[in-house]
Amino acid sequence: MVLTKSELIESLQNEVRILLHLASKVDDRSREYRPTPKQRSTTELLKYLTIMGPALIEAASNGKFDPAVWTEHQKAAEARNYDQTITALQAQPQQYAALLNAMSDADLRTEIDMFGGGKTSRGAFITNLVLSGCAAYRTQLFLYLKSCGHDELSTYNLWGGRDAPAS
């Protein structure tokens, strides 16, 4: 792997840190915002993010995607209120550590064919789908917030997970 297991865990935990920073900017005007009728609202996006990473890592660990298990996770996420959603996101750094520490380096190098699109190592799957997905979805959240008038947000918020220094 290009990343060590600890670096992968740290990268995922950093994604959660940035996501929680951005989620702290969600207010009444942005909570139910959706760009188009068929896209997720801000709240629905955050609910999805409570399961996306952990459930995909769990599936990778098992070597297969189980639609029934995914549906259970999805129903649990949809049942959460906003505060429960944030609490679930706050638990992810520990979840990521537990899920990945349960895998050996050999496990991470083992090939899997998750969705029938070809074999890849577990580690590459987690990096390419979960870690990259976290960055993509946090960017989506950032754009939702910007669309709702949060002009104070900048690349500091998106990439650093912090507010820009006062000028």
C-alpha positions in Angstrom: 0.0 0.0 0.0 1.1 3.5 -0.6 -0.4 4.5 2.7 0.3 2.6 5.9 -2.7 1.4 7.8 -2.2 4.1 10.4 -1.9 6.8 7.7 -5.2 5.5 6.2 -6.9 5.7 9.6 -5.5 9.2 10.1 -6.7 10.3 6.7 -10.2 9.0 7.3 -10.3 10.6 10.7 -9.2 13.9 9.2 -12.0 13.6 6.7 -14.4 13.2 9.6 -12.9 16.2 11.4 -13.3 18.4 8.3 -16.9 17.1 7.8 -17.8 17.9 11.4 -16.4 21.4 11.0 -18.5 21.9 7.9 -21.5 20.4 9.6 -21.1 22.9 12.4 -21.9 25.6 9.8 -25.3 24.1 8.9 -28.1 26.3 10.1 -31.9 26.5 9.5 -31.5 28.0 6.1 -29.2 25.2 4.9 -30.5 22.1 6.8 -33.1 21.1 4.2 -31.5 22.7 1.2 -31.4 20.5 -1.9 -30.1 21.8 -5.3 -32.7 20.0 -7.3 -35.8 18.0 -6.2 -34.1 14.6 -6.8 -30.8 15.4 -5.0 -30.3 14.8 -1.3 -30.9 17.6 1.1 -28.1 18.7 3.4 -29.6 16.6 6.2 -30.0 13.6 4.0 -26.4 13.9 2.8 -25.2 14.0 6.4 -27.3 10.9 7.2 -25.8 9.1 4.2 -22.3 10.0 5.4 -23.0 8.3 8.7 -23.0 4.9 6.9 -21.1 5.4 3.6 -17.6 4.9 5.0 -18.1 2.5 7.8 -20.5 0.3 5.9 -18.2 0.1 2.9 -15.2 -0.8 5.0 -17.3 -3.4 6.7 -18.3 -4.8 3.3 -14.6 -4.8 2.2 -13.6 -6.6 5.3 -16.2 -9.3 4.5 -15.0 -9.4 0.9 -18.5 -8.7 -0.5 -21.2 -6.2 -0.6 -24.4 -7.4 1.0 -27.4 -5.3 -0.1 -29.5 -6.5 2.9 -26.9 -5.3 5.3 -26.5 -1.9 3.5 -30.3 -1.5 3.6 -30.3 -2.1 7.4 -27.6 0.6 7.8 -29.5 2.9 5.5 -32.8 2.5 7.4 -31.0 3.2 10.7 -29.5 6.4 9.2 -32.8 7.6 7.8 -34.4 7.1 11.2 -31.9 9.5 12.9 -32.8 13.0 13.7 -30.3 15.8 13.0 -28.6 15.6 16.4 -28.3 11.9 16.3 -26.8 12.2 12.8 -24.1 14.5 14.1 -23.5 12.1 17.1 -23.1 9.2 14.6 -20.6 11.2 12.6 -18.6 12.1 15.8 -18.3 8.3 16.5 -16.6 7.6 13.1 -13.0 8.3 14.0 -13.2 5.4 16.5 -15.2 3.3 14.1 -12.6 3.7 11.4 -9.8 2.8 13.8 -11.6 -0.3 15.0 -12.6 -1.5 11.5 -9.1 -1.0 10.0 -7.1 -2.2 13.0 -9.1 -5.4 12.8 -7.5 -6.0 9.3 -3.9 -7.1 8.9 -1.6 -5.7 6.3 -2.1 -8.9 4.4 -5.9 -8.5 4.6 -5.5 -5.0 3.1 -3.5 -6.4 0.2 -6.0 -9.3 -0.5 -7.9 -8.8 -3.7 -11.7 -8.5 -3.6 -14.3 -7.9 -6.4 -16.8 -5.8 -4.5 -19.3 -4.8 -7.2 -18.3 -7.0 -10.1 -16.2 -4.4 -11.8 -12.9 -6.2 -11.4 -10.5 -7.1 -8.6 -8.7 -4.7 -6.5 -7.0 -4.9 -3.1 -9.1 -4.1 0.0 -6.7 -1.3 0.7 -7.1 0.2 -2.7 -10.9 -0.2 -2.5 -11.0 1.6 0.8 -8.7 4.4 -0.5 -10.4 4.8 -3.8 -14.0 4.5 -2.8 -14.2 5.5 0.9 -11.4 8.0 1.4 -12.0 9.6 -2.0 -15.8 9.5 -1.4 -15.3 11.3 1.9 -13.5 14.2 0.1 -16.1 14.3 -2.6 -19.1 14.4 -0.3 -17.6 17.0 2.0 -17.0 19.1 -1.1 -20.7 18.6 -1.9 -21.7 19.7 1.6 -19.4 22.8 1.3 -21.1 23.7 -2.0 -24.5 23.3 -0.5 -23.5 25.7 2.3 -22.1 28.2 -0.2 -25.3 27.9 -2.2 -27.2 28.8 1.0 -25.3 32.1 1.3 -22.4 31.1 3.6 -20.1 33.4 1.8 -17.7 33.4 4.8 -16.7 29.9 4.0 -13.4 29.4 2.0 -10.9 26.8 1.1 -9.7 27.0 4.7 -13.0 25.4 5.7 -13.1 22.9 2.8 -9.5 21.7 3.0 -8.3 22.6 6.4 -11.4 22.1 8.4 -11.0 25.5 10.1 -12.2 29.0 9.6 -10.0 31.5 7.8 -7.8 33.7 10.0 -9.2 37.1 10.7 -7.8 39.7 8.4 
